[in-house]
Amino acid sequence: MIHEAAVFLLADRAAVSVFSRIREPQWDIVLPPTFDMVGADQPTPLRTSINHYAYDNAWVPDMLAGRTMDEAGHDRFDGDLLGANPAGALQQISAAATRAAQQVSDPTLAVHCSYGDCPVDDYFWQLNIARTLSAHDVAAVIGVDDAISEELAKQMFDGTAPTAFMWRSFGVYREPVPVGPEATWRERYLGLTGRPSV
């Protein structure tokens, strides 16, 4: 398994841990924008946001198998993927995605994304950032721990700090929040992304 896939396992576990703790009355909460990039820069109902995560994760096995969306069926995962048991649906979709990630051993694999071909490491970093930041933001809204461990935070910091300028130019990271020399890896990573660690 390539390194970026191993980080995906940690990031996805954190996201599922948070999302599985959403209580029934909270599904209609409006979530502030997770990113400042066009298309993700508007407040979104929590259920819509989590369904989008499920949609992304549902595609992971096909993407890592080298299929295009047309080959797999472009509208295959359209609609509500959460159903009456969101926690169960999320865990099932996540299990399929993580099984696929564990099989990736070729770092030169090309992933056929909707916007064009993408190196597999870039694809995983996109997924990993989305999962860690969504876990953090959703946890803050619903009042639970964000499940970002020191191990995950260090991997995310080390893996994205060299290209943070690029993620900022896309609107994925915001202007960095300064942290002190004794900061934890979680504080450093969140600061890098432009989020306070409280």
C-alpha positions as protocol buffer text, in pm:
chain_id: "A"
residue {
  index: 1
  type: MET
  ca { x: 0 y: 0 z: 0 }
}
residue {
  index: 2
  type: ILE
  ca { x: 139 y: 341 z: -94 }
}
residue {
  index: 3
  type: HIS
  ca { x: 190 y: 603 z: 177 }
}
residue {
  index: 4
  type: GLU
  ca { x: -93 y: 830 z: 66 }
}
residue {
  index: 5
  type: ALA
  ca { x: -336 y: 539 z: 81 }
}
residue {
  index: 6
  type: ALA
  ca { x: -226 y: 463 z: 438 }
}
residue {
  index: 7
  type: VAL
  ca { x: -301 y: 824 z: 530 }
}
residue {
  index: 8
  type: PHE
  ca { x: -641 y: 786 z: 363 }
}
residue {
  index: 9
  type: LEU
  ca { x: -725 y: 503 z: 602 }
}
residue {
  index: 10
  type: LEU
  ca { x: -657 y: 734 z: 898 }
}
residue {
  index: 11
  type: ALA
  ca { x: -840 y: 1031 z: 746 }
}
residue {
  index: 12
  type: ASP
  ca { x: -1145 y: 833 z: 646 }
}
residue {
  index: 13
  type: ARG
  ca { x: -1164 y: 669 z: 988 }
}
residue {
  index: 14
  type: ALA
  ca { x: -1166 y: 1014 z: 1149 }
}
residue {
  index: 15
  type: ALA
  ca { x: -1441 y: 1135 z: 917 }
}
residue {
  index: 16
  type: VAL
  ca { x: -1663 y: 831 z: 974 }
}
residue {
  index: 17
  type: SER
  ca { x: -1609 y: 860 z: 1349 }
}
residue {
  index: 18
  type: VAL
  ca { x: -1743 y: 1214 z: 1347 }
}
residue {
  index: 19
  type: PHE
  ca { x: -2019 y: 1168 z: 1091 }
}
residue {
  index: 20
  type: SER
  ca { x: -2153 y: 861 z: 1269 }
}
residue {
  index: 21
  type: ARG
  ca { x: -2219 y: 1074 z: 1578 }
}
residue {
  index: 22
  type: ILE
  ca { x: -2457 y: 1314 z: 1405 }
}
residue {
  index: 23
  type: ARG
  ca { x: -2787 y: 1299 z: 1594 }
}
residue {
  index: 24
  type: GLU
  ca { x: -3123 y: 1302 z: 1423 }
}
residue {
  index: 25
  type: PRO
  ca { x: -3212 y: 1665 z: 1510 }
}
residue {
  index: 26
  type: GLN
  ca { x: -2876 y: 1784 z: 1371 }
}
residue {
  index: 27
  type: TRP
  ca { x: -2916 y: 1674 z: 1010 }
}
residue {
  index: 28
  type: ASP
  ca { x: -3083 y: 2001 z: 911 }
}
residue {
  index: 29
  type: ILE
  ca { x: -2806 y: 2217 z: 1058 }
}
residue {
  index: 30
  type: VAL
  ca { x: -2648 y: 2444 z: 797 }
}
residue {
  index: 31
  type: LEU
  ca { x: -2273 y: 2386 z: 778 }
}
residue {
  index: 32
  type: PRO
  ca { x: -2046 y: 2685 z: 703 }
}
residue {
  index: 33
  type: PRO
  ca { x: -1840 y: 2646 z: 385 }
}
residue {
  index: 34
  type: THR
  ca { x: -1561 y: 2391 z: 430 }
}
residue {
  index: 35
  type: PHE
  ca { x: -1357 y: 2540 z: 146 }
}
residue {
  index: 36
  type: ASP
  ca { x: -1333 y: 2877 z: -26 }
}
residue {
  index: 37
  type: MET
  ca { x: -1312 y: 2719 z: -372 }
}
residue {
  index: 38
  type: VAL
  ca { x: -1590 y: 2783 z: -623 }
}
residue {
  index: 39
  type: GLY
  ca { x: -1864 y: 2526 z: -578 }
}
residue {
  index: 40
  type: ALA
  ca { x: -1782 y: 2463 z: -213 }
}
residue {
  index: 41
  type: ASP
  ca { x: -1792 y: 2818 z: -82 }
}
residue {
  index: 42
  type: GLN
  ca { x: -2158 y: 2829 z: 22 }
}
residue {
  index: 43
  type: PRO
  ca { x: -2329 y: 2721 z: 344 }
}
residue {
  index: 44
  type: THR
  ca { x: -2471 y: 2371 z: 298 }
}
residue {
  index: 45
  type: PRO
  ca { x: -2724 y: 2163 z: 492 }
}
residue {
  index: 46
  type: LEU
  ca { x: -2533 y: 1905 z: 694 }
}
residue {
  index: 47
  type: ARG
  ca { x: -2709 y: 1608 z: 534 }
}
residue {
  index: 48
  type: THR
  ca { x: -2623 y: 1739 z: 186 }
}
residue {
  index: 49
  type: SER
  ca { x: -2258 y: 1779 z: 284 }
}
residue {
  index: 50
  type: ILE
  ca { x: -2232 y: 1429 z: 432 }
}
residue {
  index: 51
  type: ASN
  ca { x: -2411 y: 1280 z: 131 }
}
residue {
  index: 52
  type: HIS
  ca { x: -2146 y: 1445 z: -90 }
}
residue {
  index: 53
  type: TYR
  ca { x: -1876 y: 1277 z: 118 }
}
residue {
  index: 54
  type: ALA
  ca { x: -2056 y: 945 z: 72 }
}
residue {
  index: 55
  type: TYR
  ca { x: -2075 y: 1011 z: -304 }
}
residue {
  index: 56
  type: ASP
  ca { x: -1699 y: 1077 z: -322 }
}
residue {
  index: 57
  type: ASN
  ca { x: -1623 y: 766 z: -119 }
}
residue {
  index: 58
  type: ALA
  ca { x: -1857 y: 549 z: -323 }
}
residue {
  index: 59
  type: TRP
  ca { x: -1650 y: 631 z: -631 }
}
residue {
  index: 60
  type: VAL
  ca { x: -1316 y: 538 z: -471 }
}
residue {
  index: 61
  type: PRO
  ca { x: -1317 y: 164 z: -564 }
}
residue {
  index: 62
  type: ASP
  ca { x: -1393 y: 237 z: -931 }
}
residue {
  index: 63
  type: MET
  ca { x: -1142 y: 522 z: -948 }
}
residue {
  index: 64
  type: LEU
  ca { x: -866 y: 310 z: -796 }
}
residue {
  index: 65
  type: ALA
  ca { x: -950 y: 25 z: -1032 }
}
residue {
  index: 66
  type: GLY
  ca { x: -870 y: 255 z: -1325 }
}
residue {
  index: 67
  type: ARG
  ca { x: -1227 y: 294 z: -1448 }
}
residue {
  index: 68
  type: THR
  ca { x: -1367 y: 616 z: -1587 }
}
residue {
  index: 69
  type: MET
  ca { x: -1698 y: 747 z: -1457 }
}
residue {
  index: 70
  type: ASP
  ca { x: -1854 y: 666 z: -1794 }
}
residue {
  index: 71
  type: GLU
  ca { x: -1732 y: 306 z: -1776 }
}
residue {
  index: 72
  type: ALA
  ca { x: -1866 y: 264 z: -1424 }
}
residue {
  index: 73
  type: GLY
  ca { x: -2194 y: 445 z: -1496 }
}
residue {
  index: 74
  type: HIS
  ca { x: -2187 y: 821 z: -1462 }
}
residue {
  index: 75
  type: ASP
  ca { x: -2504 y: 848 z: -1255 }
}
residue {
  index: 76
  type: ARG
  ca { x: -2438 y: 533 z: -1054 }
}
residue {
  index: 77
  type: PHE
  ca { x: -2417 y: 709 z: -717 }
}
residue {
  index: 78
  type: ASP
  ca { x: -2657 y: 997 z: -774 }
}
residue {
  index: 79
  type: GLY
  ca { x: -2925 y: 1067 z: -515 }
}
residue {
  index: 80
  type: ASP
  ca { x: -2948 y: 1002 z: -142 }
}
residue {
  index: 81
  type: LEU
  ca { x: -2684 y: 751 z: -32 }
}
residue {
  index: 82
  type: LEU
  ca { x: -2752 y: 787 z: 341 }
}
residue {
  index: 83
  type: GLY
  ca { x: -3104 y: 650 z: 362 }
}
residue {
  index: 84
  type: ALA
  ca { x: -3276 y: 585 z: 693 }
}
residue {
  index: 85
  type: ASN
  ca { x: -2954 y: 466 z: 862 }
}
residue {
  index: 86
  type: PRO
  ca { x: -2682 y: 719 z: 773 }
}
residue {
  index: 87
  type: ALA
  ca { x: -2423 y: 577 z: 1014 }
}
residue {
  index: 88
  type: GLY
  ca { x: -2463 y: 227 z: 871 }
}
residue {
  index: 89
  type: ALA
  ca { x: -2452 y: 353 z: 512 }
}
residue {
  index: 90
  type: LEU
  ca { x: -2139 y: 558 z: 581 }
}
residue {
  index: 91
  type: GLN
  ca { x: -1961 y: 264 z: 740 }
}
residue {
  index: 92
  type: GLN
  ca { x: -2050 y: 35 z: 449 }
}
residue {
  index: 93
  type: ILE
  ca { x: -1935 y: 284 z: 185 }
}
residue {
  index: 94
  type: SER
  ca { x: -1619 y: 360 z: 382 }
}
residue {
  index: 95
  type: ALA
  ca { x: -1536 y: -10 z: 417 }
}
residue {
  index: 96
  type: ALA
  ca { x: -1545 y: -55 z: 39 }
}
residue {
  index: 97
  type: ALA
  ca { x: -1328 y: 254 z: -13 }
}
residue {
  index: 98
  type: THR
  ca { x: -1068 y: 150 z: 242 }
}
residue {
  index: 99
  type: ARG
  ca { x: -1049 y: -204 z: 100 }
}
residue {
  index: 100
  type: ALA
  ca { x: -976 y: -53 z: -240 }
}
residue {
  index: 101
  type: ALA
  ca { x: -715 y: 186 z: -97 }
}
residue {
  index: 102
  type: GLN
  ca { x: -533 y: -101 z: 73 }
}
residue {
  index: 103
  type: GLN
  ca { x: -478 y: -263 z: -267 }
}
residue {
  index: 104
  type: VAL
  ca { x: -297 y: 35 z: -421 }
}
residue {
  index: 105
  type: SER
  ca { x: 72 y: -45 z: -454 }
}
residue {
  index: 106
  type: ASP
  ca { x: 157 y: 135 z: -779 }
}
residue {
  index: 107
  type: PRO
  ca { x: 250 y: 501 z: -721 }
}
residue {
  index: 108
  type: THR
  ca { x: 232 y: 569 z: -1097 }
}
residue {
  index: 109
  type: LEU
  ca { x: -137 y: 478 z: -1119 }
}
residue {
  index: 110
  type: ALA
  ca { x: -350 y: 734 z: -1305 }
}
residue {
  index: 111
  type: VAL
  ca { x: -697 y: 805 z: -1166 }
}
residue {
  index: 112
  type: HIS
  ca { x: -962 y: 907 z: -1420 }
}
residue {
  index: 113
  type: CYS
  ca { x: -1142 y: 1186 z: -1233 }
}
residue {
  index: 114
  type: SER
  ca { x: -1436 y: 1381 z: -1373 }
}
residue {
  index: 115
  type: TYR
  ca { x: -1203 y: 1675 z: -1455 }
}
residue {
  index: 116
  type: GLY
  ca { x: -934 y: 1460 z: -1619 }
}
residue {
  index: 117
  type: ASP
  ca { x: -658 y: 1219 z: -1528 }
}
residue {
  index: 118
  type: CYS
  ca { x: -486 y: 1266 z: -1195 }
}
residue {
  index: 119
  type: PRO
  ca { x: -183 y: 1093 z: -1035 }
}
residue {
  index: 120
  type: VAL
  ca { x: -297 y: 860 z: -759 }
}
residue {
  index: 121
  type: ASP
  ca { x: -99 y: 1046 z: -491 }
}
residue {
  index: 122
  type: ASP
  ca { x: -272 y: 1374 z: -580 }
}
residue {
  index: 123
  type: TYR
  ca { x: -607 y: 1198 z: -578 }
}
residue {
  index: 124
  type: PHE
  ca { x: -545 y: 1066 z: -228 }
}
residue {
  index: 125
  type: TRP
  ca { x: -430 y: 1405 z: -97 }
}
residue {
  index: 126
  type: GLN
  ca { x: -753 y: 1560 z: -224 }
}
residue {
  index: 127
  type: LEU
  ca { x: -950 y: 1291 z: -41 }
}
residue {
  index: 128
  type: ASN
  ca { x: -738 y: 1316 z: 273 }
}
residue {
  index: 129
  type: ILE
  ca { x: -771 y: 1694 z: 299 }
}
residue {
  index: 130
  type: ALA
  ca { x: -1147 y: 1679 z: 242 }
}
residue {
  index: 131
  type: ARG
  ca { x: -1190 y: 1414 z: 510 }
}
residue {
  index: 132
  type: THR
  ca { x: -977 y: 1575 z: 779 }
}
residue {
  index: 133
  type: LEU
  ca { x: -1117 y: 1924 z: 732 }
}
residue {
  index: 134
  type: SER
  ca { x: -1475 y: 1802 z: 706 }
}
residue {
  index: 135
  type: ALA
  ca { x: -1426 y: 1595 z: 1021 }
}
residue {
  index: 136
  type: HIS
  ca { x: -1295 y: 1903 z: 1201 }
}
residue {
  index: 137
  type: ASP
  ca { x: -1567 y: 2138 z: 1078 }
}
residue {
  index: 138
  type: VAL
  ca { x: -1857 y: 1901 z: 1130 }
}
residue {
  index: 139
  type: ALA
  ca { x: -1732 y: 1809 z: 1478 }
}
residue {
  index: 140
  type: ALA
  ca { x: -1724 y: 2178 z: 1571 }
}
residue {
  index: 141
  type: VAL
  ca { x: -2083 y: 2223 z: 1454 }
}
residue {
  index: 142
  type: ILE
  ca { x: -2228 y: 1915 z: 1628 }
}
residue {
  index: 143
  type: GLY
  ca { x: -2019 y: 1948 z: 1944 }
}
residue {
  index: 144
  type: VAL
  ca { x: -1799 y: 1637 z: 1938 }
}
residue {
  index: 145
  type: ASP
  ca { x: -1426 y: 1563 z: 1921 }
}
residue {
  index: 146
  type: ASP
  ca { x: -1292 y: 1585 z: 1564 }
}
residue {
  index: 147
  type: ALA
  ca { x: -1102 y: 1251 z: 1588 }
}
residue {
  index: 148
  type: ILE
  ca { x: -791 y: 1398 z: 1422 }
}
residue {
  index: 149
  type: SER
  ca { x: -516 y: 1205 z: 1598 }
}
residue {
  index: 150
  type: GLU
  ca { x: -159 y: 1327 z: 1633 }
}
residue {
  index: 151
  type: GLU
  ca { x: -51 y: 1056 z: 1388 }
}
residue {
  index: 152
  type: LEU
  ca { x: -301 y: 1170 z: 1127 }
}
residue {
  index: 153
  type: ALA
  ca { x: -224 y: 1538 z: 1184 }
}
residue {
  index: 154
  type: LYS
  ca { x: 151 y: 1483 z: 1144 }
}
residue {
  index: 155
  type: GLN
  ca { x: 100 y: 1290 z: 820 }
}
residue {
  index: 156
  type: MET
  ca { x: -129 y: 1562 z: 688 }
}
residue {
  index: 157
  type: PHE
  ca { x: 111 y: 1838 z: 786 }
}
residue {
  index: 158
  type: ASP
  ca { x: 416 y: 1666 z: 640 }
}
residue {
  index: 159
  type: GLY
  ca { x: 230 y: 1568 z: 325 }
}
residue {
  index: 160
  type: THR
  ca { x: 70 y: 1904 z: 243 }
}
residue {
  index: 161
  type: ALA
  ca { x: 298 y: 2172 z: 392 }
}
residue {
  index: 162
  type: PRO
  ca { x: 530 y: 2169 z: 86 }
}
residue {
  index: 163
  type: THR
  ca { x: 234 y: 2237 z: -144 }
}
residue {
  index: 164
  type: ALA
  ca { x: 23 y: 2450 z: 90 }
}
residue {
  index: 165
  type: PHE
  ca { x: 60 y: 2747 z: -146 }
}
residue {
  index: 166
  type: MET
  ca { x: -112 y: 2544 z: -419 }
}
residue {
  index: 167
  type: TRP
  ca { x: -399 y: 2438 z: -191 }
}
residue {
  index: 168
  type: ARG
  ca { x: -443 y: 2804 z: -92 }
}
residue {
  index: 169
  type: SER
  ca { x: -452 y: 2914 z: -454 }
}
residue {
  index: 170
  type: PHE
  ca { x: -739 y: 2667 z: -512 }
}
residue {
  index: 171
  type: GLY
  ca { x: -930 y: 2792 z: -206 }
}
residue {
  index: 172
  type: VAL
  ca { x: -885 y: 2461 z: -22 }
}
residue {
  index: 173
  type: TYR
  ca { x: -655 y: 2602 z: 248 }
}
residue {
  index: 174
  type: ARG
  ca { x: -704 y: 2949 z: 395 }
}
residue {
  index: 175
  type: GLU
  ca { x: -443 y: 3192 z: 521 }
}
residue {
  index: 176
  type: PRO
  ca { x: -238 y: 3014 z: 789 }
}
residue {
  index: 177
  type: VAL
  ca { x: -310 y: 3062 z: 1158 }
}
residue {
  index: 178
  type: PRO
  ca { x: 17 y: 3110 z: 1353 }
}
residue {
  index: 179
  type: VAL
  ca { x: 95 y: 2850 z: 1619 }
}
residue {
  index: 180
  type: GLY
  ca { x: 360 y: 2844 z: 1889 }
}
residue {
  index: 181
  type: PRO
  ca { x: 679 y: 2634 z: 1895 }
}
residue {
  index: 182
  type: GLU
  ca { x: 519 y: 2391 z: 2141 }
}
residue {
  index: 183
  type: ALA
  ca { x: 213 y: 2335 z: 1924 }
}
residue {
  index: 184
  type: THR
  ca { x: 83 y: 1982 z: 1879 }
}
residue {
  index: 185
  type: TRP
  ca { x: 74 y: 1828 z: 1531 }
}
residue {
  index: 186
  type: ARG
  ca { x: -302 y: 1879 z: 1529 }
}
residue {
  index: 187
  type: GLU
  ca { x: -256 y: 2249 z: 1603 }
}
residue {
  index: 188
  type: ARG
  ca { x: 14 y: 2276 z: 1336 }
}
residue {
  index: 189
  type: TYR
  ca { x: -194 y: 2106 z: 1071 }
}
residue {
  index: 190
  type: LEU
  ca { x: -509 y: 2304 z: 1144 }
}
residue {
  index: 191
  type: GLY
  ca { x: -302 y: 2623 z: 1154 }
}
residue {
  index: 192
  type: LEU
  ca { x: -153 y: 2535 z: 815 }
}
residue {
  index: 193
  type: THR
  ca { x: -505 y: 2503 z: 673 }
}
residue {
  index: 194
  type: GLY
  ca { x: -617 y: 2831 z: 822 }
}
residue {
  index: 195
  type: ARG
  ca { x: -824 y: 2692 z: 1106 }
}
residue {
  index: 196
  type: PRO
  ca { x: -784 y: 2767 z: 1477 }
}
residue {
  index: 197
  type: SER
  ca { x: -746 y: 2448 z: 1680 }
}
residue {
  index: 198
  type: VAL
  ca { x: -1009 y: 2527 z: 1943 }
}
